[in-house]
Amino acid sequence: MKKQRYIETELGTEKLCIECQEHWPLDDEFWYFENRKTKTQGVVRRALSVCKCCYIPRYKPHLLLGAKNSIENNSHARVAA
């Protein structure tokens, strides 16, 4: 069964993250937002499709690889010195 994209809970509106498949409260603590222009409503603030925890692994995995490589490079530099 497909999960609903938005649900209402005692915490308010929660949105489904497409990466981790969990619902998180729809606020700045859990989501990145972007301003979108629409023809009828002007500028609308919308949450991205992935939560903040999943954003880098989903859209910028090269940053994770770079961080891992920089740690390994630093440890090799200390051993050689």
PDB file of N, CA, C and O in Angstrom:
ATOM      1  N   MET A   1       0.841  -1.184   0.000  1.00  0.00           N
ATOM      2  CA  MET A   1       0.000   0.000   0.000  1.00  0.00           C
ATOM      3  C   MET A   1       0.885   1.246   0.000  1.00  0.00           C
ATOM      4  O   MET A   1       1.866   1.317   0.739  1.00  0.00           O
ATOM      5  N   LYS A   2       0.540   2.204  -0.814  1.00  0.00           N
ATOM      6  CA  LYS A   2       1.303   3.431  -0.945  1.00  0.00           C
ATOM      7  C   LYS A   2       1.007   4.360   0.232  1.00  0.00           C
ATOM      8  O   LYS A   2      -0.149   4.545   0.610  1.00  0.00           O
ATOM      9  N   LYS A   3       2.068   4.944   0.809  1.00  0.00           N
ATOM     10  CA  LYS A   3       1.886   5.871   1.922  1.00  0.00           C
ATOM     11  C   LYS A   3       1.388   7.215   1.411  1.00  0.00           C
ATOM     12  O   LYS A   3       1.702   7.623   0.293  1.00  0.00           O
ATOM     13  N   GLN A   4       0.604   7.900   2.249  1.00  0.00           N
ATOM     14  CA  GLN A   4       0.124   9.229   1.897  1.00  0.00           C
ATOM     15  C   GLN A   4       1.268  10.226   1.983  1.00  0.00           C
ATOM     16  O   GLN A   4       2.131  10.118   2.854  1.00  0.00           O
ATOM     17  N   ARG A   5       1.273  11.183   1.091  1.00  0.00           N
ATOM     18  CA  ARG A   5       2.341  12.175   1.064  1.00  0.00           C
ATOM     19  C   ARG A   5       2.255  13.106   2.277  1.00  0.00           C
ATOM     20  O   ARG A   5       3.281  13.441   2.869  1.00  0.00           O
ATOM     21  N   TYR A   6       1.058  13.521   2.647  1.00  0.00           N
ATOM     22  CA  TYR A   6       0.843  14.390   3.803  1.00  0.00           C
ATOM     23  C   TYR A   6      -0.134  13.705   4.745  1.00  0.00           C
ATOM     24  O   TYR A   6      -1.093  13.072   4.303  1.00  0.00           O
ATOM     25  N   ILE A   7       0.113  13.836   6.055  1.00  0.00           N
ATOM     26  CA  ILE A   7      -0.835  13.344   7.054  1.00  0.00           C
ATOM     27  C   ILE A   7      -0.999  14.408   8.133  1.00  0.00           C
ATOM     28  O   ILE A   7      -0.120  15.246   8.334  1.00  0.00           O
ATOM     29  N   GLU A   8      -2.128  14.364   8.817  1.00  0.00           N
ATOM     30  CA  GLU A   8      -2.388  15.262   9.938  1.00  0.00           C
ATOM     31  C   GLU A   8      -2.246  14.467  11.228  1.00  0.00           C
ATOM     32  O   GLU A   8      -2.892  13.432  11.392  1.00  0.00           O
ATOM     33  N   THR A   9      -1.405  14.941  12.148  1.00  0.00           N
ATOM     34  CA  THR A   9      -1.222  14.300  13.446  1.00  0.00           C
ATOM     35  C   THR A   9      -1.422  15.339  14.539  1.00  0.00           C
ATOM     36  O   THR A   9      -1.753  16.491  14.258  1.00  0.00           O
ATOM     37  N   GLU A  10      -1.219  14.927  15.787  1.00  0.00           N
ATOM     38  CA  GLU A  10      -1.332  15.874  16.894  1.00  0.00           C
ATOM     39  C   GLU A  10      -0.233  16.941  16.833  1.00  0.00           C
ATOM     40  O   GLU A  10      -0.361  17.995  17.456  1.00  0.00           O
ATOM     41  N   LEU A  11       0.845  16.674  16.085  1.00  0.00           N
ATOM     42  CA  LEU A  11       1.922  17.653  15.907  1.00  0.00           C
ATOM     43  C   LEU A  11       1.632  18.626  14.771  1.00  0.00           C
ATOM     44  O   LEU A  11       2.351  19.611  14.606  1.00  0.00           O
ATOM     45  N   GLY A  12       0.599  18.367  13.993  1.00  0.00           N
ATOM     46  CA  GLY A  12       0.267  19.194  12.836  1.00  0.00           C
ATOM     47  C   GLY A  12       0.462  18.408  11.557  1.00  0.00           C
ATOM     48  O   GLY A  12       0.394  17.179  11.559  1.00  0.00           O
ATOM     49  N   THR A  13       0.703  19.110  10.470  1.00  0.00           N
ATOM     50  CA  THR A  13       0.895  18.459   9.175  1.00  0.00           C
ATOM     51  C   THR A  13       2.275  17.825   9.107  1.00  0.00           C
ATOM     52  O   THR A  13       3.271  18.453   9.466  1.00  0.00           O
ATOM     53  N   GLU A  14       2.334  16.583   8.649  1.00  0.00           N
ATOM     54  CA  GLU A  14       3.606  15.887   8.453  1.00  0.00           C
ATOM     55  C   GLU A  14       3.711  15.461   7.000  1.00  0.00           C
ATOM     56  O   GLU A  14       2.715  15.113   6.366  1.00  0.00           O
ATOM     57  N   LYS A  15       4.940  15.492   6.478  1.00  0.00           N
ATOM     58  CA  LYS A  15       5.193  15.167   5.075  1.00  0.00           C
ATOM     59  C   LYS A  15       6.051  13.918   4.985  1.00  0.00           C
ATOM     60  O   LYS A  15       6.883  13.664   5.855  1.00  0.00           O
ATOM     61  N   LEU A  16       5.848  13.140   3.932  1.00  0.00           N
ATOM     62  CA  LEU A  16       6.592  11.907   3.698  1.00  0.00           C
ATOM     63  C   LEU A  16       7.887  12.210   2.959  1.00  0.00           C
ATOM     64  O   LEU A  16       7.875  12.893   1.935  1.00  0.00           O
ATOM     65  N   CYS A  17       8.999  11.706   3.470  1.00  0.00           N
ATOM     66  CA  CYS A  17      10.291  11.804   2.789  1.00  0.00           C
ATOM     67  C   CYS A  17      10.376  10.661   1.782  1.00  0.00           C
ATOM     68  O   CYS A  17      10.112   9.510   2.130  1.00  0.00           O
ATOM     69  N   ILE A  18      10.742  10.968   0.537  1.00  0.00           N
ATOM     70  CA  ILE A  18      10.789   9.924  -0.488  1.00  0.00           C
ATOM     71  C   ILE A  18      11.999   9.012  -0.335  1.00  0.00           C
ATOM     72  O   ILE A  18      12.036   7.935  -0.930  1.00  0.00           O
ATOM     73  N   GLU A  19      12.986   9.421   0.450  1.00  0.00           N
ATOM     74  CA  GLU A  19      14.189   8.609   0.620  1.00  0.00           C
ATOM     75  C   GLU A  19      14.040   7.621   1.785  1.00  0.00           C
ATOM     76  O   GLU A  19      14.211   6.417   1.595  1.00  0.00           O
ATOM     77  N   CYS A  20      13.724   8.113   2.976  1.00  0.00           N
ATOM     78  CA  CYS A  20      13.646   7.238   4.153  1.00  0.00           C
ATOM     79  C   CYS A  20      12.240   6.686   4.400  1.00  0.00           C
ATOM     80  O   CYS A  20      12.058   5.818   5.253  1.00  0.00           O
ATOM     81  N   GLN A  21      11.247   7.185   3.657  1.00  0.00           N
ATOM     82  CA  GLN A  21       9.860   6.727   3.769  1.00  0.00           C
ATOM     83  C   GLN A  21       9.279   6.957   5.164  1.00  0.00           C
ATOM     84  O   GLN A  21       8.462   6.165   5.635  1.00  0.00           O
ATOM     85  N   GLU A  22       9.694   8.031   5.823  1.00  0.00           N
ATOM     86  CA  GLU A  22       9.163   8.412   7.133  1.00  0.00           C
ATOM     87  C   GLU A  22       8.428   9.741   7.012  1.00  0.00           C
ATOM     88  O   GLU A  22       8.766  10.575   6.171  1.00  0.00           O
ATOM     89  N   HIS A  23       7.419   9.931   7.862  1.00  0.00           N
ATOM     90  CA  HIS A  23       6.719  11.212   7.931  1.00  0.00           C
ATOM     91  C   HIS A  23       7.405  12.089   8.975  1.00  0.00           C
ATOM     92  O   HIS A  23       7.717  11.630  10.074  1.00  0.00           O
ATOM     93  N   TRP A  24       7.638  13.362   8.621  1.00  0.00           N
ATOM     94  CA  TRP A  24       8.275  14.323   9.519  1.00  0.00           C
ATOM     95  C   TRP A  24       7.436  15.597   9.545  1.00  0.00           C
ATOM     96  O   TRP A  24       6.816  15.948   8.541  1.00  0.00           O
ATOM     97  N   PRO A  25       7.408  16.307  10.702  1.00  0.00           N
ATOM     98  CA  PRO A  25       6.646  17.561  10.762  1.00  0.00           C
ATOM     99  C   PRO A  25       7.106  18.538   9.683  1.00  0.00           C
ATOM    100  O   PRO A  25       8.299  18.655   9.401  1.00  0.00           O
ATOM    101  N   LEU A  26       6.170  19.217   9.102  1.00  0.00           N
ATOM    102  CA  LEU A  26       6.439  20.116   7.983  1.00  0.00           C
ATOM    103  C   LEU A  26       6.879  21.480   8.518  1.00  0.00           C
ATOM    104  O   LEU A  26       6.093  22.426   8.552  1.00  0.00           O
ATOM    105  N   ASP A  27       8.148  21.568   8.937  1.00  0.00           N
ATOM    106  CA  ASP A  27       8.708  22.834   9.406  1.00  0.00           C
ATOM    107  C   ASP A  27      10.194  22.918   9.060  1.00  0.00           C
ATOM    108  O   ASP A  27      10.762  21.975   8.511  1.00  0.00           O
ATOM    109  N   ASP A  28      10.816  24.043   9.381  1.00  0.00           N
ATOM    110  CA  ASP A  28      12.212  24.297   9.009  1.00  0.00           C
ATOM    111  C   ASP A  28      13.203  23.366   9.701  1.00  0.00           C
ATOM    112  O   ASP A  28      14.332  23.220   9.232  1.00  0.00           O
ATOM    113  N   GLU A  29      12.815  22.748  10.779  1.00  0.00           N
ATOM    114  CA  GLU A  29      13.725  21.848  11.493  1.00  0.00           C
ATOM    115  C   GLU A  29      13.990  20.559  10.701  1.00  0.00           C
ATOM    116  O   GLU A  29      15.077  19.989  10.793  1.00  0.00           O
ATOM    117  N   PHE A  30      13.016  20.107   9.938  1.00  0.00           N
ATOM    118  CA  PHE A  30      13.128  18.828   9.240  1.00  0.00           C
ATOM    119  C   PHE A  30      13.223  18.935   7.722  1.00  0.00           C
ATOM    120  O   PHE A  30      13.613  17.968   7.069  1.00  0.00           O
ATOM    121  N   TRP A  31      12.880  20.075   7.148  1.00  0.00           N
ATOM    122  CA  TRP A  31      12.790  20.208   5.692  1.00  0.00           C
ATOM    123  C   TRP A  31      13.497  21.457   5.197  1.00  0.00           C
ATOM    124  O   TRP A  31      13.515  22.481   5.880  1.00  0.00           O
ATOM    125  N   TYR A  32      14.085  21.371   3.999  1.00  0.00           N
ATOM    126  CA  TYR A  32      14.554  22.543   3.271  1.00  0.00           C
ATOM    127  C   TYR A  32      13.395  23.023   2.407  1.00  0.00           C
ATOM    128  O   TYR A  32      12.649  22.219   1.850  1.00  0.00           O
ATOM    129  N   PHE A  33      13.252  24.343   2.301  1.00  0.00           N
ATOM    130  CA  PHE A  33      12.175  24.921   1.509  1.00  0.00           C
ATOM    131  C   PHE A  33      12.755  25.723   0.351  1.00  0.00           C
ATOM    132  O   PHE A  33      13.884  26.210   0.415  1.00  0.00           O
ATOM    133  N   GLU A  34      11.963  25.850  -0.704  1.00  0.00           N
ATOM    134  CA  GLU A  34      12.338  26.689  -1.836  1.00  0.00           C
ATOM    135  C   GLU A  34      11.134  27.520  -2.243  1.00  0.00           C
ATOM    136  O   GLU A  34       9.989  27.104  -2.069  1.00  0.00           O
ATOM    137  N   ASN A  35      11.401  28.686  -2.783  1.00  0.00           N
ATOM    138  CA  ASN A  35      10.337  29.550  -3.275  1.00  0.00           C
ATOM    139  C   ASN A  35      10.099  29.242  -4.745  1.00  0.00           C
ATOM    140  O   ASN A  35      11.034  29.223  -5.546  1.00  0.00           O
ATOM    141  N   ARG A  36       8.851  29.002  -5.090  1.00  0.00           N
ATOM    142  CA  ARG A  36       8.474  28.672  -6.465  1.00  0.00           C
ATOM    143  C   ARG A  36       7.462  29.691  -6.972  1.00  0.00           C
ATOM    144  O   ARG A  36       6.544  30.080  -6.250  1.00  0.00           O
ATOM    145  N   LYS A  37       7.634  30.114  -8.203  1.00  0.00           N
ATOM    146  CA  LYS A  37       6.662  31.004  -8.827  1.00  0.00           C
ATOM    147  C   LYS A  37       5.558  30.165  -9.456  1.00  0.00           C
ATOM    148  O   LYS A  37       5.822  29.165 -10.125  1.00  0.00           O
ATOM    149  N   THR A  38       4.320  30.587  -9.232  1.00  0.00           N
ATOM    150  CA  THR A  38       3.186  29.943  -9.883  1.00  0.00           C
ATOM    151  C   THR A  38       2.417  30.993 -10.676  1.00  0.00           C
ATOM    152  O   THR A  38       2.549  32.192 -10.429  1.00  0.00           O
ATOM    153  N   LYS A  39       1.631  30.541 -11.609  1.00  0.00           N
ATOM    154  CA  LYS A  39       0.865  31.481 -12.436  1.00  0.00           C
ATOM    155  C   LYS A  39      -0.260  32.140 -11.658  1.00  0.00           C
ATOM    156  O   LYS A  39      -0.577  33.306 -11.895  1.00  0.00           O
ATOM    157  N   THR A  40      -0.869  31.407 -10.729  1.00  0.00           N
ATOM    158  CA  THR A  40      -2.050  31.931 -10.050  1.00  0.00           C
ATOM    159  C   THR A  40      -1.772  32.486  -8.659  1.00  0.00           C
ATOM    160  O   THR A  40      -2.421  33.447  -8.247  1.00  0.00           O
ATOM    161  N   GLN A  41      -0.818  31.904  -7.919  1.00  0.00           N
ATOM    162  CA  GLN A  41      -0.610  32.291  -6.526  1.00  0.00           C
ATOM    163  C   GLN A  41       0.622  33.156  -6.300  1.00  0.00           C
ATOM    164  O   GLN A  41       0.898  33.512  -5.154  1.00  0.00           O
ATOM    165  N   GLY A  42       1.364  33.506  -7.322  1.00  0.00           N
ATOM    166  CA  GLY A  42       2.588  34.277  -7.146  1.00  0.00           C
ATOM    167  C   GLY A  42       3.708  33.372  -6.672  1.00  0.00           C
ATOM    168  O   GLY A  42       3.942  32.313  -7.254  1.00  0.00           O
ATOM    169  N   VAL A  43       4.408  33.783  -5.611  1.00  0.00           N
ATOM    170  CA  VAL A  43       5.512  32.984  -5.076  1.00  0.00           C
ATOM    171  C   VAL A  43       4.997  32.119  -3.932  1.00  0.00           C
ATOM    172  O   VAL A  43       4.353  32.615  -3.007  1.00  0.00           O
ATOM    173  N   VAL A  44       5.288  30.816  -4.002  1.00  0.00           N
ATOM    174  CA  VAL A  44       4.838  29.856  -2.989  1.00  0.00           C
ATOM    175  C   VAL A  44       6.062  29.186  -2.381  1.00  0.00           C
ATOM    176  O   VAL A  44       6.999  28.837  -3.098  1.00  0.00           O
ATOM    177  N   ARG A  45       6.060  29.007  -1.078  1.00  0.00           N
ATOM    178  CA  ARG A  45       7.151  28.338  -0.369  1.00  0.00           C
ATOM    179  C   ARG A  45       6.817  26.854  -0.263  1.00  0.00           C
ATOM    180  O   ARG A  45       5.809  26.485   0.339  1.00  0.00           O
ATOM    181  N   ARG A  46       7.666  25.996  -0.851  1.00  0.00           N
ATOM    182  CA  ARG A  46       7.397  24.555  -0.870  1.00  0.00           C
ATOM    183  C   ARG A  46       8.559  23.782  -0.285  1.00  0.00           C
ATOM    184  O   ARG A  46       9.720  24.154  -0.455  1.00  0.00           O
ATOM    185  N   ALA A  47       8.234  22.696   0.408  1.00  0.00           N
ATOM    186  CA  ALA A  47       9.259  21.808   0.970  1.00  0.00           C
ATOM    187  C   ALA A  47       9.808  20.909  -0.128  1.00  0.00           C
ATOM    188  O   ALA A  47       9.076  20.511  -1.035  1.00  0.00           O
ATOM    189  N   LEU A  48      11.089  20.590  -0.048  1.00  0.00           N
ATOM    190  CA  LEU A  48      11.688  19.651  -0.992  1.00  0.00           C
ATOM    191  C   LEU A  48      11.145  18.250  -0.731  1.00  0.00           C
ATOM    192  O   LEU A  48      10.454  18.035   0.265  1.00  0.00           O
ATOM    193  N   SER A  49      11.440  17.310  -1.597  1.00  0.00           N
ATOM    194  CA  SER A  49      10.860  15.971  -1.489  1.00  0.00           C
ATOM    195  C   SER A  49      11.578  15.074  -0.491  1.00  0.00           C
ATOM    196  O   SER A  49      11.049  14.025  -0.122  1.00  0.00           O
ATOM    197  N   VAL A  50      12.778  15.462  -0.043  1.00  0.00           N
ATOM    198  CA  VAL A  50      13.505  14.670   0.954  1.00  0.00           C
ATOM    199  C   VAL A  50      13.749  15.517   2.198  1.00  0.00           C
ATOM    200  O   VAL A  50      13.888  16.737   2.110  1.00  0.00           O
ATOM    201  N   CYS A  51      13.798  14.859   3.358  1.00  0.00           N
ATOM    202  CA  CYS A  51      14.053  15.564   4.610  1.00  0.00           C
ATOM    203  C   CYS A  51      15.521  16.007   4.662  1.00  0.00           C
ATOM    204  O   CYS A  51      16.322  15.612   3.815  1.00  0.00           O
ATOM    205  N   LYS A  52      15.862  16.817   5.647  1.00  0.00           N
ATOM    206  CA  LYS A  52      17.230  17.329   5.757  1.00  0.00           C
ATOM    207  C   LYS A  52      18.250  16.210   5.947  1.00  0.00           C
ATOM    208  O   LYS A  52      19.361  16.302   5.425  1.00  0.00           O
ATOM    209  N   CYS A  53      17.901  15.165   6.675  1.00  0.00           N
ATOM    210  CA  CYS A  53      18.839  14.055   6.900  1.00  0.00           C
ATOM    211  C   CYS A  53      19.166  13.312   5.609  1.00  0.00           C
ATOM    212  O   CYS A  53      20.280  12.813   5.448  1.00  0.00           O
ATOM    213  N   CYS A  54      18.225  13.235   4.709  1.00  0.00           N
ATOM    214  CA  CYS A  54      18.415  12.468   3.472  1.00  0.00           C
ATOM    215  C   CYS A  54      18.878  13.326   2.301  1.00  0.00           C
ATOM    216  O   CYS A  54      19.188  12.783   1.240  1.00  0.00           O
ATOM    217  N   TYR A  55      18.935  14.645   2.456  1.00  0.00           N
ATOM    218  CA  TYR A  55      19.220  15.533   1.329  1.00  0.00           C
ATOM    219  C   TYR A  55      20.594  15.276   0.716  1.00  0.00           C
ATOM    220  O   TYR A  55      20.689  15.086  -0.496  1.00  0.00           O
ATOM    221  N   ILE A  56      21.648  15.263   1.509  1.00  0.00           N
ATOM    222  CA  ILE A  56      23.004  15.091   0.970  1.00  0.00           C
ATOM    223  C   ILE A  56      23.208  13.693   0.392  1.00  0.00           C
ATOM    224  O   ILE A  56      23.727  13.581  -0.718  1.00  0.00           O
ATOM    225  N   PRO A  57      22.823  12.616   1.092  1.00  0.00           N
ATOM    226  CA  PRO A  57      22.996  11.295   0.468  1.00  0.00           C
ATOM    227  C   PRO A  57      22.210  11.136  -0.838  1.00  0.00           C
ATOM    228  O   PRO A  57      22.651  10.420  -1.737  1.00  0.00           O
ATOM    229  N   ARG A  58      21.064  11.790  -0.952  1.00  0.00           N
ATOM    230  CA  ARG A  58      20.226  11.641  -2.149  1.00  0.00           C
ATOM    231  C   ARG A  58      20.722  12.502  -3.310  1.00  0.00           C
ATOM    232  O   ARG A  58      20.852  12.015  -4.433  1.00  0.00           O
ATOM    233  N   TYR A  59      20.997  13.777  -3.044  1.00  0.00           N
ATOM    234  CA  TYR A  59      21.284  14.714  -4.123  1.00  0.00           C
ATOM    235  C   TYR A  59      22.751  15.110  -4.253  1.00  0.00           C
ATOM    236  O   TYR A  59      23.161  15.589  -5.311  1.00  0.00           O
ATOM    237  N   LYS A  60      23.551  14.921  -3.205  1.00  0.00           N
ATOM    238  CA  LYS A  60      24.962  15.318  -3.268  1.00  0.00           C
ATOM    239  C   LYS A  60      25.865  14.248  -2.656  1.00  0.00           C
ATOM    240  O   LYS A  60      26.618  14.547  -1.729  1.00  0.00           O
ATOM    241  N   PRO A  61      25.808  13.026  -3.143  1.00  0.00           N
ATOM    242  CA  PRO A  61      26.611  11.952  -2.541  1.00  0.00           C
ATOM    243  C   PRO A  61      28.111  12.182  -2.682  1.00  0.00           C
ATOM    244  O   PRO A  61      28.894  11.634  -1.907  1.00  0.00           O
ATOM    245  N   HIS A  62      28.521  12.987  -3.663  1.00  0.00           N
ATOM    246  CA  HIS A  62      29.945  13.276  -3.833  1.00  0.00           C
ATOM    247  C   HIS A  62      30.520  14.008  -2.622  1.00  0.00           C
ATOM    248  O   HIS A  62      31.717  13.904  -2.356  1.00  0.00           O
ATOM    249  N   LEU A  63      29.690  14.744  -1.887  1.00  0.00           N
ATOM    250  CA  LEU A  63      30.172  15.419  -0.682  1.00  0.00           C
ATOM    251  C   LEU A  63      30.533  14.411   0.404  1.00  0.00           C
ATOM    252  O   LEU A  63      31.479  14.625   1.162  1.00  0.00           O
ATOM    253  N   LEU A  64      29.788  13.322   0.481  1.00  0.00           N
ATOM    254  CA  LEU A  64      30.106  12.281   1.459  1.00  0.00           C
ATOM    255  C   LEU A  64      31.407  11.584   1.098  1.00  0.00           C
ATOM    256  O   LEU A  64      32.209  11.278   1.980  1.00  0.00           O
ATOM    257  N   LEU A  65      31.625  11.332  -0.172  1.00  0.00           N
ATOM    258  CA  LEU A  65      32.866  10.696  -0.611  1.00  0.00           C
ATOM    259  C   LEU A  65      34.053  11.611  -0.378  1.00  0.00           C
ATOM    260  O   LEU A  65      35.124  11.151   0.018  1.00  0.00           O
ATOM    261  N   GLY A  66      33.873  12.903  -0.619  1.00  0.00           N
ATOM    262  CA  GLY A  66      34.949  13.863  -0.399  1.00  0.00           C
ATOM    263  C   GLY A  66      35.339  13.949   1.062  1.00  0.00           C
ATOM    264  O   GLY A  66      36.526  14.051   1.373  1.00  0.00           O
ATOM    265  N   ALA A  67      34.372  13.909   1.966  1.00  0.00           N
ATOM    266  CA  ALA A  67      34.664  13.968   3.396  1.00  0.00           C
ATOM    267  C   ALA A  67      35.425  12.726   3.835  1.00  0.00           C
ATOM    268  O   ALA A  67      36.353  12.817   4.640  1.00  0.00           O
ATOM    269  N   LYS A  68      35.043  11.577   3.318  1.00  0.00           N
ATOM    270  CA  LYS A  68      35.729  10.334   3.665  1.00  0.00           C
ATOM    271  C   LYS A  68      37.173  10.368   3.169  1.00  0.00           C
ATOM    272  O   LYS A  68      38.086   9.977   3.896  1.00  0.00           O
ATOM    273  N   ASN A  69      37.382  10.830   1.942  1.00  0.00           N
ATOM    274  CA  ASN A  69      38.728  10.897   1.384  1.00  0.00           C
ATOM    275  C   ASN A  69      39.601  11.896   2.128  1.00  0.00           C
ATOM    276  O   ASN A  69      40.793  11.647   2.311  1.00  0.00           O
ATOM    277  N   SER A  70      39.040  13.016   2.561  1.00  0.00           N
ATOM    278  CA  SER A  70      39.848  14.008   3.260  1.00  0.00           C
ATOM    279  C   SER A  70      40.286  13.481   4.623  1.00  0.00           C
ATOM    280  O   SER A  70      41.384  13.805   5.075  1.00  0.00           O
ATOM    281  N   ILE A  71      39.464  12.683   5.284  1.00  0.00           N
ATOM    282  CA  ILE A  71      39.850  12.098   6.569  1.00  0.00           C
ATOM    283  C   ILE A  71      40.990  11.108   6.364  1.00  0.00           C
ATOM    284  O   ILE A  71      41.958  11.104   7.124  1.00  0.00           O
ATOM    285  N   GLU A  72      40.874  10.268   5.334  1.00  0.00           N
ATOM    286  CA  GLU A  72      41.939   9.305   5.060  1.00  0.00           C
ATOM    287  C   GLU A  72      43.233  10.017   4.688  1.00  0.00           C
ATOM    288  O   GLU A  72      44.309   9.603   5.122  1.00  0.00           O
ATOM    289  N   ASN A  73      43.150  11.074   3.898  1.00  0.00           N
ATOM    290  CA  ASN A  73      44.344  11.813   3.498  1.00  0.00           C
ATOM    291  C   ASN A  73      45.021  12.461   4.694  1.00  0.00           C
ATOM    292  O   ASN A  73      46.250  12.476   4.771  1.00  0.00           O
ATOM    293  N   ASN A  74      44.248  12.994   5.626  1.00  0.00           N
ATOM    294  CA  ASN A  74      44.823  13.624   6.811  1.00  0.00           C
ATOM    295  C   ASN A  74      45.526  12.603   7.691  1.00  0.00           C
ATOM    296  O   ASN A  74      46.587  12.898   8.242  1.00  0.00           O
ATOM    297  N   SER A  75      44.968  11.422   7.835  1.00  0.00           N
ATOM    298  CA  SER A  75      45.598  10.409   8.682  1.00  0.00           C
ATOM    299  C   SER A  75      46.900   9.922   8.060  1.00  0.00           C
ATOM    300  O   SER A  75      47.861   9.651   8.780  1.00  0.00           O
ATOM    301  N   HIS A  76      46.949   9.805   6.738  1.00  0.00           N
ATOM    302  CA  HIS A  76      48.185   9.394   6.075  1.00  0.00           C
ATOM    303  C   HIS A  76      49.255  10.474   6.209  1.00  0.00           C
ATOM    304  O   HIS A  76      50.437  10.163   6.356  1.00  0.00           O
ATOM    305  N   ALA A  77      48.854  11.717   6.160  1.00  0.00           N
ATOM    306  CA  ALA A  77      49.819  12.812   6.270  1.00  0.00           C
ATOM    307  C   ALA A  77      50.442  12.829   7.664  1.00  0.00           C
ATOM    308  O   ALA A  77      51.636  13.096   7.801  1.00  0.00           O
ATOM    309  N   ARG A  78      49.658  12.549   8.691  1.00  0.00           N
ATOM    310  CA  ARG A  78      50.190  12.562  10.052  1.00  0.00           C
ATOM    311  C   ARG A  78      51.155  11.404  10.285  1.00  0.00           C
ATOM    312  O   ARG A  78      52.157  11.565  10.981  1.00  0.00           O
ATOM    313  N   VAL A  79      50.867  10.261   9.722  1.00  0.00           N
ATOM    314  CA  VAL A  79      51.734   9.099   9.906  1.00  0.00           C
ATOM    315  C   VAL A  79      53.069   9.319   9.208  1.00  0.00           C
ATOM    316  O   VAL A  79      54.116   8.948   9.739  1.00  0.00           O
ATOM    317  N   ALA A  80      53.040   9.921   8.023  1.00  0.00           N
ATOM    318  CA  ALA A  80      54.263  10.125   7.253  1.00  0.00           C
ATOM    319  C   ALA A  80      55.154  11.195   7.878  1.00  0.00           C
ATOM    320  O   ALA A  80      56.366  11.176   7.664  1.00  0.00           O
ATOM    321  N   ALA A  81      54.596  12.113   8.632  1.00  0.00           N
ATOM    322  CA  ALA A  81      55.387  13.217   9.180  1.00  0.00           C
ATOM    323  C   ALA A  81      56.160  12.846  10.372  1.00  0.00           C
ATOM    324  O   ALA A  81      56.869  13.682  10.933  1.00  0.00           O
TER     325      ALA A  81
END
